[in-house]
Amino acid sequence: MTQIQPPQETSTPQEKSPPQPRTPPESVVPASPGPSMGRLVGVDLARALAVFGMYVVHIGPPLSATSGVASWIRYISDGHSSVLFATLAGFSLMLLAGRREPKTGLAGRQAKARIAIRAVILLALGTAMAMEYGGVIILGFYGVYFLLALPLVRLRASTLAVTAAALALVTPQLAFALKSLLTDPIRQSVNAYDPLHRLSDVGVLDLLLSGFYPALTWMSFVIAGMALARFDLSSGTVQRRLAAFGGALTVAAYGMSLLLAGKGALDSLAEGGPSSGGSGSMPPDGGSFPDMPASLLLTAGPHSGTTFDIIGSVGVAILVIVGATVAWTAHALVAAMAPRTPAPVWC
């Protein structure tokens, strides 16, 4: 009888091993990461929409050759897709620097170093690709955006939003004034001392002022994305407020432009230019007022680079990001609540 005791003692721990305590955590796991996954995957979904829009603009037919639904898709993609991508680039910067709370100390310095390294790599790749293929390479512009955004990565959402709004109000007029003063002799003298221009014909003036995506006006989009990243996009209250804010920006900007500039205020500047190719739907000088009268500062057409265009495009970007987040969160909740078919039992 005494020899039977050890097997009974070894069997008791085995009776405690069935996963009874593990069942409650399994029911908690889907609910806990749901908002976080919905938030990040929603941003990825918005990024996919931006890539699709840029594909439509660069590869698809011109707006004048479309009609019906295709015309609406083509018009919405024109300008808004690249702006959405720039806004999401600012969002991604804050993922490196600390999304809701900025990183400090050693972690903050490491985050800034990673952003700076990415900026240098993007600038180098953009220059190398421009040397090899010519045309418009956006990578170099993004390298400049990242470098200019480095001092701002620890700012609060309200400060970032005010900064983006101030740039949207001031920089289009400043760009117009600077370009009116930028004569050919001045441009040639600056480019003569610019190593980037000697390498790839895309120099500092192009990256900051006169290129296809000039940092002077496009930093508004990047900083707006940085401010957006500070918010908790998984909160229903935040989603509703941001959607209302984005809608108000869109209606106010495009509505005011129509009132001030007439029915042609929202027309694309590229319809008279090439329909496709490396520059897509861009005007000859990148939408930064190439020999334009001052009255065009009241328009809001795609890539016009005006105050109304910047504010309206940011409003559209906010609506797309919030809409993609809400759509994916709803999809995740429906998938989590759907009854699961039990695994087949094999006899």
ZIFEN-V66687 format. One record per residue. N is the residue number from 0. RES is the residue in three letters. SS is DSSP state (A for helix, B for strand, O for the rest). PSI is psi in degrees with one decimal (none if undefined). D_LAST is the distance of its C-alpha to the last C-alpha in Angstrom with 2 decimals. Layout:
BEGIN
{{N & RES & SS & PSI & D_LAST} {N & RES & SS & PSI & D_LAST}}
END
This chain:
BEGIN
{{0 & MET & O & -34.0 & 37.24} {1 & THR & A & -27.2 & 38.36} {2 & GLN & A & -15.2 & 35.99} {3 & ILE & A & -16.4 & 33.00} {4 & GLN & A & -43.8 & 34.10} {5 & PRO & A & -44.0 & 33.05} {6 & PRO & A & -34.4 & 29.33} {7 & GLN & A & -35.5 & 29.47} {8 & GLU & A & -34.4 & 31.30} {9 & THR & A & -25.3 & 28.90} {10 & SER & A & -24.7 & 25.96} {11 & THR & A & -41.4 & 27.81} {12 & PRO & A & -31.6 & 27.87} {13 & GLN & A & -29.3 & 24.17} {14 & GLU & A & -23.5 & 23.84} {15 & LYS & A & -11.1 & 26.04} {16 & SER & O & -21.1 & 24.01} {17 & PRO & O & 139.7 & 21.27} {18 & PRO & O & 54.0 & 22.43} {19 & GLN & O & -43.4 & 24.15} {20 & PRO & O & -15.7 & 27.45} {21 & ARG & A & -15.3 & 25.92} {22 & THR & A & -40.5 & 24.82} {23 & PRO & A & -44.5 & 28.45} {24 & PRO & A & -31.7 & 29.46} {25 & GLU & A & -32.6 & 26.59} {26 & SER & A & -20.6 & 28.07} {27 & VAL & A & -30.2 & 31.51} {28 & VAL & A & -46.2 & 30.92} {29 & PRO & A & -32.5 & 30.87} {30 & ALA & A & -30.8 & 33.99} {31 & SER & A & -52.5 & 36.01} {32 & PRO & O & 0.8 & 36.23} {33 & GLY & A & -56.4 & 36.25} {34 & PRO & A & -39.9 & 40.05} {35 & SER & A & -47.2 & 40.69} {36 & MET & A & -39.7 & 38.27} {37 & GLY & A & -37.1 & 39.60} {38 & ARG & A & -49.4 & 43.10} {39 & LEU & A & -42.3 & 42.70} {40 & VAL & A & -33.5 & 40.49} {41 & GLY & A & -39.0 & 42.95} {42 & VAL & A & -40.0 & 45.75} {43 & ASP & A & -37.1 & 43.90} {44 & LEU & A & -41.4 & 43.44} {45 & ALA & A & -37.5 & 47.19} {46 & ARG & A & -38.4 & 47.88} {47 & ALA & A & -39.2 & 45.87} {48 & LEU & A & -38.2 & 47.98} {49 & ALA & A & -42.6 & 51.10} {50 & VAL & A & -42.2 & 50.14} {51 & PHE & A & -42.0 & 49.41} {52 & GLY & A & -40.8 & 52.80} {53 & MET & A & -33.3 & 54.64} {54 & TYR & A & -43.0 & 53.00} {55 & VAL & A & -42.5 & 54.28} {56 & VAL & A & -43.3 & 57.76} {57 & HIS & A & -29.0 & 58.14} {58 & ILE & A & -29.9 & 56.51} {59 & GLY & O & 176.2 & 56.81} {60 & PRO & O & 162.4 & 59.89} {61 & PRO & O & 163.0 & 62.78} {62 & LEU & A & -35.7 & 62.92} {63 & SER & A & -17.2 & 65.68} {64 & ALA & A & 6.9 & 63.45} {65 & THR & O & 166.6 & 60.69} {66 & SER & O & 160.6 & 60.55} {67 & GLY & A & -137.2 & 58.44} {68 & VAL & A & -38.4 & 55.22} {69 & ALA & A & -35.3 & 55.63} {70 & SER & A & -40.9 & 59.04} {71 & TRP & A & -42.9 & 57.70} {72 & ILE & A & -43.4 & 54.97} {73 & ARG & A & -41.1 & 57.60} {74 & TYR & A & -43.4 & 60.08} {75 & ILE & A & -36.4 & 57.67} {76 & SER & A & -31.4 & 56.40} {77 & ASP & A & 111.3 & 59.98} {78 & GLY & A & -49.1 & 60.93} {79 & HIS & A & -34.0 & 58.24} {80 & SER & A & -45.0 & 55.45} {81 & SER & A & -34.4 & 57.45} {82 & VAL & A & -42.1 & 58.61} {83 & LEU & A & -41.2 & 55.04} {84 & PHE & A & -40.0 & 54.13} {85 & ALA & A & -38.5 & 57.17} {86 & THR & A & -41.7 & 56.27} {87 & LEU & A & -26.7 & 52.75} {88 & ALA & A & -41.2 & 54.38} {89 & GLY & A & -37.8 & 56.23} {90 & PHE & A & -44.1 & 53.02} {91 & SER & A & -33.4 & 51.45} {92 & LEU & A & -38.7 & 54.49} {93 & MET & A & -23.6 & 53.88} {94 & LEU & A & -33.2 & 50.29} {95 & LEU & A & -38.6 & 51.95} {96 & ALA & A & -3.5 & 54.78} {97 & GLY & O & 108.8 & 52.85} {98 & ARG & O & -68.6 & 51.46} {99 & ARG & O & -34.9 & 52.40} {100 & GLU & O & 122.4 & 54.43} {101 & PRO & O & 141.7 & 56.49} {102 & LYS & O & 142.5 & 55.97} {103 & THR & O & 172.6 & 58.99} {104 & GLY & A & -141.3 & 60.33} {105 & LEU & A & -40.5 & 58.77} {106 & ALA & A & -38.1 & 55.68} {107 & GLY & A & -41.2 & 58.05} {108 & ARG & A & -38.8 & 60.10} {109 & GLN & A & -38.3 & 57.05} {110 & ALA & A & -43.5 & 55.85} {111 & LYS & A & -38.1 & 59.29} {112 & ALA & A & -40.5 & 59.36} {113 & ARG & A & -40.2 & 56.05} {114 & ILE & A & -43.2 & 57.43} {115 & ALA & A & -41.2 & 60.68} {116 & ILE & A & -43.9 & 58.94} {117 & ARG & A & -39.7 & 56.91} {118 & ALA & A & -45.4 & 60.16} {119 & VAL & A & -41.2 & 61.99} {120 & ILE & A & -44.3 & 59.18} {121 & LEU & A & -42.4 & 59.06} {122 & LEU & A & -41.0 & 62.85} {123 & ALA & A & -43.2 & 62.93} {124 & LEU & A & -41.8 & 60.22} {125 & GLY & A & -41.2 & 61.97} {126 & THR & A & -43.6 & 65.27} {127 & ALA & A & -42.1 & 63.86} {128 & MET & A & -34.9 & 62.14} {129 & ALA & A & -35.5 & 65.34} {130 & MET & A & -37.4 & 67.30} {131 & GLU & A & -44.4 & 65.00} {132 & TYR & A & -17.2 & 64.22} {133 & GLY & O & -170.5 & 66.81} {134 & GLY & O & -158.3 & 66.32} {135 & VAL & O & 120.2 & 64.61} {136 & ILE & O & 115.6 & 62.08} {137 & ILE & O & -16.5 & 60.78} {138 & LEU & A & -40.9 & 59.46} {139 & GLY & A & -37.4 & 62.94} {140 & PHE & A & -40.6 & 63.49} {141 & TYR & A & -32.9 & 60.31} {142 & GLY & A & -41.1 & 61.55} {143 & VAL & A & -41.7 & 64.71} {144 & TYR & A & -46.7 & 62.82} {145 & PHE & A & -40.0 & 60.85} {146 & LEU & A & -42.3 & 64.04} {147 & LEU & A & -25.9 & 65.85} {148 & ALA & A & -12.8 & 62.98} {149 & LEU & A & -45.6 & 62.92} {150 & PRO & A & -7.2 & 65.56} {151 & LEU & A & -2.2 & 63.70} {152 & VAL & O & -14.6 & 60.19} {153 & ARG & O & 5.1 & 60.99} {154 & LEU & O & 156.1 & 62.61} {155 & ARG & O & 166.3 & 61.29} {156 & ALA & A & -42.6 & 59.87} {157 & SER & A & -40.5 & 63.09} {158 & THR & A & -41.3 & 65.27} {159 & LEU & A & -41.4 & 63.19} {160 & ALA & A & -41.9 & 63.29} {161 & VAL & A & -39.9 & 67.07} {162 & THR & A & -45.1 & 67.49} {163 & ALA & A & -40.7 & 65.53} {164 & ALA & A & -42.2 & 67.57} {165 & ALA & A & -42.2 & 70.85} {166 & LEU & A & -38.1 & 70.04} {167 & ALA & A & -33.9 & 69.14} {168 & LEU & A & -30.7 & 72.48} {169 & VAL & A & -44.8 & 74.65} {170 & THR & A & -34.3 & 73.30} {171 & PRO & A & -42.8 & 73.61} {172 & GLN & A & -37.6 & 77.28} {173 & LEU & A & -41.4 & 77.75} {174 & ALA & A & -41.3 & 76.14} {175 & PHE & A & -43.7 & 78.46} {176 & ALA & A & -42.6 & 81.49} {177 & LEU & A & -39.7 & 80.57} {178 & LYS & A & -28.8 & 79.89} {179 & SER & A & -25.7 & 83.21} {180 & LEU & A & -13.0 & 84.87} {181 & LEU & O & 82.3 & 82.87} {182 & THR & O & 167.8 & 85.29} {183 & ASP & A & -42.2 & 84.77} {184 & PRO & A & -39.6 & 87.16} {185 & ILE & A & -43.3 & 85.31} {186 & ARG & A & -44.1 & 81.94} {187 & GLN & A & -36.8 & 83.20} {188 & SER & A & -36.3 & 84.73} {189 & VAL & A & -45.0 & 81.52} {190 & ASN & A & -25.8 & 79.39} {191 & ALA & A & -28.8 & 81.84} {192 & TYR & O & 10.4 & 80.83} {193 & ASP & O & 109.8 & 77.11} {194 & PRO & A & -33.2 & 75.07} {195 & LEU & A & -39.9 & 72.00} {196 & HIS & A & -36.4 & 74.10} {197 & ARG & A & -30.7 & 75.57} {198 & LEU & A & -43.2 & 72.11} {199 & SER & A & 4.6 & 70.33} {200 & ASP & O & 9.3 & 72.77} {201 & VAL & O & 97.0 & 70.64} {202 & GLY & O & -166.6 & 72.64} {203 & VAL & A & -39.9 & 72.92} {204 & LEU & A & -41.0 & 74.72} {205 & ASP & A & -43.4 & 71.93} {206 & LEU & A & -34.8 & 69.21} {207 & LEU & A & -33.2 & 71.05} {208 & LEU & A & -50.3 & 73.13} {209 & SER & A & 8.9 & 73.38} {210 & GLY & O & -170.3 & 70.04} {211 & PHE & O & -32.3 & 67.27} {212 & TYR & O & 65.1 & 65.46} {213 & PRO & O & 134.5 & 68.34} {214 & ALA & A & -28.8 & 67.37} {215 & LEU & A & -42.5 & 70.28} {216 & THR & A & -26.7 & 68.67} {217 & TRP & A & -12.9 & 64.99} {218 & MET & A & -22.1 & 64.74} {219 & SER & A & -40.7 & 64.60} {220 & PHE & A & -44.2 & 61.12} {221 & VAL & A & -44.6 & 59.88} {222 & ILE & A & -34.2 & 61.33} {223 & ALA & A & -40.3 & 59.93} {224 & GLY & A & -35.1 & 56.44} {225 & MET & A & -41.2 & 57.15} {226 & ALA & A & -40.1 & 58.15} {227 & LEU & A & -34.4 & 55.06} {228 & ALA & A & -20.9 & 52.83} {229 & ARG & O & -17.6 & 54.38} {230 & PHE & O & 154.1 & 52.91} {231 & ASP & O & 95.0 & 49.55} {232 & LEU & O & -8.0 & 48.05} {233 & SER & O & -11.1 & 45.02} {234 & SER & O & 129.1 & 47.40} {235 & GLY & A & -37.9 & 47.76} {236 & THR & A & -45.1 & 51.43} {237 & VAL & A & -41.2 & 52.13} {238 & GLN & A & -45.1 & 50.42} {239 & ARG & A & -41.5 & 52.56} {240 & ARG & A & -42.1 & 55.74} {241 & LEU & A & -39.5 & 55.18} {242 & ALA & A & -41.9 & 54.39} {243 & ALA & A & -40.1 & 57.60} {244 & PHE & A & -45.0 & 59.53} {245 & GLY & A & -41.1 & 58.30} {246 & GLY & A & -39.7 & 59.08} {247 & ALA & A & -41.7 & 62.52} {248 & LEU & A & -44.3 & 63.30} {249 & THR & A & -50.3 & 62.32} {250 & VAL & A & -43.7 & 64.32} {251 & ALA & A & -45.4 & 67.30} {252 & ALA & A & -52.2 & 67.63} {253 & TYR & A & -34.0 & 67.26} {254 & GLY & A & -45.2 & 69.16} {255 & MET & A & -38.7 & 72.10} {256 & SER & A & -41.0 & 72.19} {257 & LEU & A & -39.2 & 72.38} {258 & LEU & A & -38.6 & 75.15} {259 & LEU & A & -34.2 & 77.18} {260 & ALA & A & -5.4 & 76.66} {261 & GLY & O & -176.3 & 76.11} {262 & LYS & A & -19.9 & 73.47} {263 & GLY & A & 11.7 & 73.16} {264 & ALA & A & -27.5 & 72.18} {265 & LEU & A & 9.3 & 68.51} {266 & ASP & O & 147.5 & 69.08} {267 & SER & O & 137.8 & 67.65} {268 & LEU & O & -8.8 & 70.30} {269 & ALA & O & -5.8 & 68.54} {270 & GLU & O & -22.2 & 69.00} {271 & GLY & O & -5.6 & 72.27} {272 & GLY & O & -161.0 & 70.83} {273 & PRO & O & 147.8 & 68.28} {274 & SER & O & -23.3 & 65.11} {275 & SER & O & -175.9 & 62.72} {276 & GLY & O & -165.6 & 62.69} {277 & GLY & O & -33.1 & 62.50} {278 & SER & O & 0.4 & 64.10} {279 & GLY & O & -122.6 & 62.10} {280 & SER & O & 20.0 & 64.02} {281 & MET & O & 146.6 & 66.39} {282 & PRO & O & 169.6 & 70.11} {283 & PRO & O & -30.9 & 72.37} {284 & ASP & O & 27.3 & 72.76} {285 & GLY & O & 14.7 & 69.43} {286 & GLY & O & 17.7 & 70.19} {287 & SER & O & 51.3 & 72.60} {288 & PHE & O & 56.6 & 75.63} {289 & PRO & O & 104.2 & 77.01} {290 & ASP & O & 38.9 & 80.56} {291 & MET & O & 147.1 & 79.45} {292 & PRO & O & 159.3 & 81.82} {293 & ALA & A & -23.2 & 81.36} {294 & SER & A & -24.1 & 80.44} {295 & LEU & A & -8.4 & 77.03} {296 & LEU & A & -13.3 & 76.17} {297 & LEU & A & -7.1 & 75.54} {298 & THR & O & 172.6 & 72.87} {299 & ALA & O & 30.6 & 69.10} {300 & GLY & O & 162.2 & 67.90} {301 & PRO & O & 130.9 & 65.01} {302 & HIS & O & 20.4 & 66.10} {303 & SER & O & -22.7 & 69.56} {304 & GLY & O & 16.9 & 69.29} {305 & THR & O & 170.6 & 71.24} {306 & THR & A & -43.2 & 70.73} {307 & PHE & A & -37.9 & 69.33} {308 & ASP & A & -43.8 & 66.93} {309 & ILE & A & -47.9 & 65.66} {310 & ILE & A & -45.4 & 65.21} {311 & GLY & A & -39.4 & 63.56} {312 & SER & A & -37.0 & 61.21} {313 & VAL & A & -40.1 & 60.18} {314 & GLY & A & -43.5 & 59.50} {315 & VAL & A & -41.4 & 57.26} {316 & ALA & A & -41.6 & 55.42} {317 & ILE & A & -43.4 & 54.79} {318 & LEU & A & -41.2 & 53.46} {319 & VAL & A & -44.0 & 51.06} {320 & ILE & A & -46.1 & 49.75} {321 & VAL & A & -42.7 & 49.32} {322 & GLY & A & -41.3 & 47.82} {323 & ALA & A & -38.3 & 45.27} {324 & THR & A & -45.3 & 44.36} {325 & VAL & A & -42.9 & 43.99} {326 & ALA & A & -43.8 & 41.95} {327 & TRP & A & -37.1 & 39.46} {328 & THR & A & -42.9 & 39.25} {329 & ALA & A & -40.7 & 38.57} {330 & HIS & A & -42.0 & 35.87} {331 & ALA & A & -39.8 & 34.21} {332 & LEU & A & -42.5 & 34.42} {333 & VAL & A & -41.5 & 32.95} {334 & ALA & A & -36.2 & 30.04} {335 & ALA & A & -32.4 & 29.49} {336 & MET & A & -11.7 & 29.65} {337 & ALA & O & 139.7 & 27.37} {338 & PRO & O & 138.2 & 24.06} {339 & ARG & O & 134.2 & 21.18} {340 & THR & O & 130.8 & 18.04} {341 & PRO & O & 150.3 & 15.04} {342 & ALA & O & 141.6 & 12.70} {343 & PRO & O & 140.7 & 9.58} {344 & VAL & O & 119.1 & 6.39} {345 & TRP & O & 125.8 & 3.77} {346 & CYS & O & none & 0.00}}
END
